Amino acid sequence: MIDLNKLFIHGRYYYNDDKLYLYNTASGIEFNFRGKMASISLQAKIGQQARAWVRVIIDNDDKKPVELKFGPQMQEFKLNCSEVDKNHNIKIFKVSEAIESHVIISNLEIDGYFLDKPIYDYDLLVYGDSTVSAFGNLGNVDDEKTLDDTDGLNGFAYLVAKHFNLSPNILSGSGWGLSFSPWTTPMRRPLLKYYDKVAVIEDIPYDLTKVNPKVILISLGCNDSHYYTYTGEIGKTNNELLEEFQNDYHKLLTNLNSLYPNVPIVMIYGVMKEVHNYKPMHELFLKEKDLFNLHEAFIEGDTKGVSTHPSLDSHHQIASILIKMIEEIINDKC
């Protein structure tokens, strides 16, 4: 059994039939208890991969995490925290991304008693593609993508949330575009349609009024740009497709501003060094900046990860740039 009243849930989730479903990168649970040991039952709901990966952080010790990888069969994992009864904080975050597999938690037990659940005043709301999922950041440019070479908790989105002690709330999908992408089936499978769902592909609604963002990050447009620049579409010019993407971006900004008036929104591009996308994104920023609390983050990655994605070091560098930028935004706002 799972008592949601004892847990702080990071990110989007769905609870049904006494099971907690987690989807996106850096979604997870956090709880406090007094005792020596906790046990958790986990299974993966298969997507592109037959396994899922979560990281357990005990008492904020990031240097000694417990890595759990599991498949579709329910597995119980015991977390030994101390030899004697002590107060403990447990964080369990999803490392792998939504399109690979979902995580199902069916049971959580402790050998003592729960303490007051953790509290986060603000969230980091993030919309993105593979750049946010940290696609292939542990691998090399010519490697094949696997579950093991993508560490979402060493992606820039989670690193920014961690720095500011914000709860990460991410919606992302590798290969996805805001409007369209050559790498989804069908190619017109817009992430915009899922902005208020628990995950891409899933039609389960998610209540965005539960989110209290300090800042919003958007890292979208790379996959769209390949579609409107190279793939094309019969009966539409590339400029017409570009305009459609820009209109959809405006819709996303409008939706978010309606929910969270005047919350700073950071438009991120350049992470994949998609040079054909630089001018359209900058022009889009200039078009929208006076309508919203919008900030431009042109940041180039190193393209040394799998399939020219940012490497581990690059994600940390991108996070550092964003952290400095967000600190300035927050200070200006105050």
C-alpha positions as CSV (number, residue, x, y, z in Angstrom):
1,M,0.0,0.0,0.0
2,I,1.0,3.6,-0.5
3,D,-0.1,6.4,1.7
4,L,0.1,9.5,-0.4
5,N,-0.4,11.7,2.6
6,K,3.1,10.8,3.8
7,L,4.8,11.5,0.4
8,F,5.9,14.5,-1.5
9,I,5.5,13.6,-5.2
10,H,7.9,15.3,-7.6
11,G,6.5,15.8,-11.1
12,R,3.5,14.4,-12.9
13,Y,1.9,11.3,-11.6
14,Y,-1.3,9.1,-11.7
15,Y,-2.7,7.2,-8.8
16,N,-5.1,4.3,-9.5
17,D,-5.9,0.9,-7.9
18,D,-3.4,1.5,-5.1
19,K,-0.6,2.0,-7.5
20,L,1.4,5.2,-8.2
21,Y,2.5,5.8,-11.8
22,L,5.5,8.0,-12.5
23,Y,6.4,9.0,-16.0
24,N,8.9,11.7,-16.8
25,T,12.6,12.4,-16.2
26,A,13.2,13.4,-12.5
27,S,9.7,12.5,-11.4
28,G,9.7,10.7,-8.1
29,I,8.7,10.5,-4.4
30,E,10.3,11.9,-1.3
31,F,9.5,11.0,2.4
32,N,10.9,11.3,5.9
33,F,10.7,8.5,8.5
34,R,12.3,7.3,11.7
35,G,13.7,3.8,11.6
36,K,16.4,1.7,10.0
37,M,15.0,0.4,6.7
38,A,12.5,1.0,3.9
39,S,11.3,-1.3,1.2
40,I,9.7,-0.4,-2.1
41,S,8.1,-2.5,-4.8
42,L,8.7,-1.3,-8.4
43,Q,8.0,-2.4,-11.9
44,A,8.5,-0.9,-15.4
45,K,5.6,-0.4,-17.8
46,I,7.4,-1.2,-21.1
47,G,7.8,1.5,-23.7
48,Q,10.8,1.7,-26.0
49,Q,12.8,-0.1,-23.3
50,A,12.0,-3.2,-21.2
51,R,13.5,-1.6,-18.1
52,A,13.4,1.5,-16.0
53,W,16.0,3.2,-13.9
54,V,15.5,5.1,-10.6
55,R,18.0,6.6,-8.2
56,V,17.6,6.6,-4.5
57,I,19.3,9.3,-2.5
58,I,19.4,8.6,1.3
59,D,19.8,11.5,3.7
60,N,20.9,13.9,0.9
61,D,24.1,11.9,0.2
62,D,24.4,12.4,-3.6
63,K,27.8,10.8,-3.6
64,K,26.5,7.4,-2.5
65,P,23.2,6.9,-4.4
66,V,21.5,3.5,-4.7
67,E,20.8,2.7,-8.4
68,L,17.8,0.5,-9.1
69,K,17.1,-0.9,-12.6
70,F,14.2,-3.3,-13.1
71,G,11.9,-4.7,-15.7
72,P,8.1,-5.5,-16.0
73,Q,8.0,-8.0,-13.2
74,M,7.3,-6.4,-9.8
75,Q,10.5,-6.4,-7.6
76,E,10.9,-5.5,-4.0
77,F,14.0,-3.5,-3.0
78,K,15.2,-3.0,0.5
79,L,16.9,0.2,1.4
80,N,19.1,-0.1,4.5
81,C,19.6,3.3,5.9
82,S,21.2,2.8,9.3
83,E,21.9,0.2,11.9
84,V,19.9,1.9,14.6
85,D,16.7,3.9,14.5
86,K,17.3,7.4,13.1
87,N,15.5,10.1,11.2
88,H,15.9,9.7,7.5
89,N,15.1,11.5,4.3
90,I,14.6,9.3,1.2
91,K,14.4,10.7,-2.4
92,I,13.5,8.3,-5.3
93,F,13.8,9.9,-8.7
94,K,13.2,8.4,-12.1
95,V,16.5,8.6,-14.2
96,S,15.1,7.3,-17.4
97,E,12.6,9.1,-19.6
98,A,8.9,8.7,-20.2
99,I,9.0,7.2,-23.7
100,E,11.4,4.5,-22.6
101,S,9.2,3.2,-19.8
102,H,7.0,4.2,-16.9
103,V,7.5,3.3,-13.3
104,I,4.8,1.8,-11.1
105,I,5.1,1.8,-7.3
106,S,2.8,-0.7,-5.7
107,N,4.1,-0.8,-2.2
108,L,6.2,1.3,0.3
109,E,6.9,0.1,3.8
110,I,9.2,1.2,6.6
111,D,10.3,-0.5,9.8
112,G,9.5,2.6,12.0
113,Y,7.1,5.5,11.4
114,F,6.7,8.3,9.0
115,L,7.6,11.8,9.9
116,D,6.2,15.0,8.5
117,K,6.4,14.9,4.7
118,P,8.9,17.3,3.0
119,I,7.7,20.6,1.7
120,Y,8.7,22.5,-1.5
121,D,7.4,26.0,-1.9
122,Y,8.0,26.2,-5.6
123,D,8.5,24.0,-8.7
124,L,10.6,24.2,-11.8
125,L,8.2,23.6,-14.7
126,V,9.9,22.3,-17.8
127,Y,8.8,21.4,-21.3
128,G,11.3,19.8,-23.6
129,D,12.6,17.2,-26.0
130,S,15.7,14.9,-25.8
131,T,17.8,17.9,-24.5
132,V,15.7,17.9,-21.3
133,S,15.7,14.1,-21.0
134,A,19.5,14.2,-21.2
135,F,19.5,11.7,-24.1
136,G,22.8,9.8,-24.4
137,N,24.7,12.1,-22.0
138,L,26.8,9.2,-20.7
139,G,27.7,7.8,-24.2
140,N,29.7,8.9,-27.2
141,V,28.6,10.4,-30.4
142,D,28.6,7.1,-32.4
143,D,27.1,5.0,-29.7
144,E,23.6,3.5,-29.9
145,K,21.1,4.9,-27.4
146,T,20.4,2.6,-24.4
147,L,18.8,2.9,-21.0
148,D,22.2,2.9,-19.4
149,D,23.7,5.8,-21.3
150,T,21.1,8.4,-20.4
151,D,21.2,9.9,-16.9
152,G,18.3,12.3,-16.5
153,L,19.5,13.5,-13.1
154,N,22.6,14.8,-14.7
155,G,20.6,16.7,-17.2
156,F,20.5,20.5,-17.1
157,A,16.8,20.7,-16.1
158,Y,17.2,18.6,-12.9
159,L,20.5,20.3,-12.0
160,V,18.8,23.7,-12.2
161,A,15.9,22.5,-10.0
162,K,18.3,21.0,-7.5
163,H,20.4,24.2,-7.2
164,F,17.3,26.3,-6.4
165,N,15.7,23.6,-4.2
166,L,12.7,23.5,-6.6
167,S,10.6,20.4,-7.2
168,P,11.2,19.3,-10.8
169,N,8.0,19.1,-12.9
170,I,9.1,17.9,-16.4
171,L,7.2,17.0,-19.6
172,S,9.6,15.8,-22.3
173,G,10.0,13.3,-25.0
174,S,13.1,12.5,-27.1
175,G,12.4,13.1,-30.8
176,W,9.2,15.1,-30.1
177,G,8.4,18.5,-31.5
178,L,6.1,21.1,-30.2
179,S,4.1,20.9,-33.5
180,F,5.8,18.1,-35.6
181,S,8.9,16.1,-35.9
182,P,10.6,13.7,-38.4
183,W,11.2,11.3,-35.5
184,T,7.7,10.6,-34.2
185,T,5.0,8.4,-35.7
186,P,3.0,10.1,-37.1
187,M,5.2,13.1,-37.7
188,R,2.4,15.4,-36.7
189,R,2.3,14.3,-33.0
190,P,2.5,17.6,-31.2
191,L,3.8,17.9,-27.7
192,L,1.5,20.9,-27.4
193,K,-1.4,18.5,-27.3
194,Y,0.0,16.9,-24.1
195,Y,1.1,20.0,-22.3
196,D,-1.5,19.3,-19.6
197,K,-1.2,15.5,-19.6
198,V,0.8,13.2,-17.3
199,A,3.2,12.4,-20.2
200,V,3.6,12.5,-23.9
201,I,1.5,9.7,-25.6
202,E,-0.7,9.4,-22.4
203,D,-4.2,11.0,-22.5
204,I,-4.5,11.1,-18.7
205,P,-5.1,14.7,-17.6
206,Y,-2.8,16.4,-15.2
207,D,-3.9,19.3,-13.0
208,L,-1.5,22.1,-13.7
209,T,-3.1,24.2,-11.0
210,K,-1.2,22.0,-8.5
211,V,2.1,23.4,-9.9
212,N,3.6,26.5,-8.4
213,P,6.5,27.4,-10.7
214,K,9.3,29.8,-9.7
215,V,10.4,29.8,-13.3
216,I,9.5,27.9,-16.5
217,L,12.0,26.4,-18.9
218,I,11.1,25.5,-22.5
219,S,13.6,23.6,-24.7
220,L,11.7,22.9,-27.8
221,G,12.0,23.6,-31.5
222,C,15.0,21.6,-32.6
223,N,12.9,18.7,-33.9
224,D,10.3,21.0,-35.4
225,S,13.1,22.9,-37.2
226,H,14.3,19.6,-38.9
227,Y,10.7,19.1,-40.1
228,Y,10.0,22.6,-41.5
229,T,13.5,22.9,-42.9
230,Y,14.3,19.5,-44.4
231,T,11.3,17.1,-44.2
232,G,8.6,19.4,-45.5
233,E,5.0,18.6,-46.3
234,I,3.1,18.3,-49.5
235,G,0.9,21.4,-50.0
236,K,2.8,23.6,-47.5
237,T,5.9,25.7,-47.9
238,N,8.6,25.6,-45.4
239,N,7.7,29.2,-44.3
240,E,4.1,28.1,-43.7
241,L,5.3,25.2,-41.5
242,L,7.6,27.6,-39.6
243,E,4.7,30.0,-39.0
244,E,2.6,27.1,-37.8
245,F,5.3,26.1,-35.3
246,Q,5.7,29.7,-34.1
247,N,1.9,30.0,-33.7
248,D,1.9,26.8,-31.6
249,Y,4.8,28.3,-29.5
250,H,2.6,31.4,-28.9
251,K,-0.3,29.1,-27.8
252,L,2.0,27.4,-25.3
253,L,3.2,30.7,-23.9
254,T,-0.4,32.0,-23.7
255,N,-1.6,28.8,-21.9
256,L,1.3,29.0,-19.4
257,N,0.9,32.7,-18.8
258,S,-2.8,32.2,-18.1
259,L,-2.0,29.7,-15.5
260,Y,1.0,31.4,-14.0
261,P,0.8,35.2,-14.7
262,N,4.1,36.9,-15.1
263,V,6.2,33.9,-14.0
264,P,9.5,34.1,-15.9
265,I,9.7,31.8,-18.9
266,V,13.1,30.9,-20.4
267,M,13.3,30.0,-24.1
268,I,16.2,27.7,-24.6
269,Y,17.7,26.8,-27.9
270,G,21.1,26.0,-29.4
271,V,21.7,23.0,-27.2
272,M,22.0,20.6,-30.2
273,K,23.8,23.2,-32.3
274,E,20.9,23.2,-34.8
275,V,22.3,26.3,-36.6
276,H,19.4,26.4,-39.1
277,N,17.1,27.0,-36.0
278,Y,19.0,30.0,-34.5
279,K,17.5,32.7,-36.6
280,P,13.9,31.5,-36.5
281,M,14.1,31.1,-32.7
282,H,15.6,34.5,-32.1
283,E,13.0,36.1,-34.4
284,L,10.3,34.2,-32.4
285,F,11.7,35.6,-29.1
286,L,11.7,39.2,-30.5
287,K,8.1,38.7,-31.6
288,E,6.9,37.4,-28.2
289,K,9.1,39.1,-25.6
290,D,6.9,42.1,-25.0
291,L,3.8,39.9,-24.5
292,F,5.2,37.7,-21.8
293,N,7.9,37.6,-19.1
294,L,10.1,35.9,-21.6
295,H,13.9,35.4,-21.5
296,E,16.2,34.1,-24.3
297,A,18.8,31.5,-23.5
298,F,20.9,30.7,-26.6
299,I,23.3,28.1,-25.3
300,E,25.3,25.7,-27.4
301,G,26.0,22.2,-26.3
302,D,29.2,20.2,-27.2
303,T,27.4,17.6,-29.3
304,K,29.7,14.9,-27.8
305,G,27.0,12.7,-26.5
306,V,25.0,10.0,-28.4
307,S,23.8,11.2,-31.8
308,T,25.4,14.7,-31.2
309,H,23.5,15.3,-28.0
310,P,25.2,17.2,-25.1
311,S,27.6,15.2,-23.0
312,L,27.5,14.9,-19.2
313,D,30.0,17.8,-18.9
314,S,28.0,19.9,-21.3
315,H,24.8,19.4,-19.4
316,H,26.5,20.7,-16.3
317,Q,27.9,23.7,-18.2
318,I,24.5,24.5,-19.6
319,A,23.0,24.2,-16.1
320,S,25.6,26.6,-14.7
321,I,24.7,29.2,-17.4
322,L,21.0,28.8,-16.7
323,I,21.5,29.1,-13.0
324,K,23.4,32.4,-13.4
325,M,20.7,33.7,-15.7
326,I,17.8,32.6,-13.4
327,E,19.5,34.2,-10.4
328,E,19.7,37.5,-12.3
329,I,16.0,37.2,-13.3
330,I,14.9,36.4,-9.8
331,N,17.0,39.3,-8.3
332,D,15.6,41.7,-10.9
333,K,12.0,40.6,-10.0
334,C,12.6,41.1,-6.3
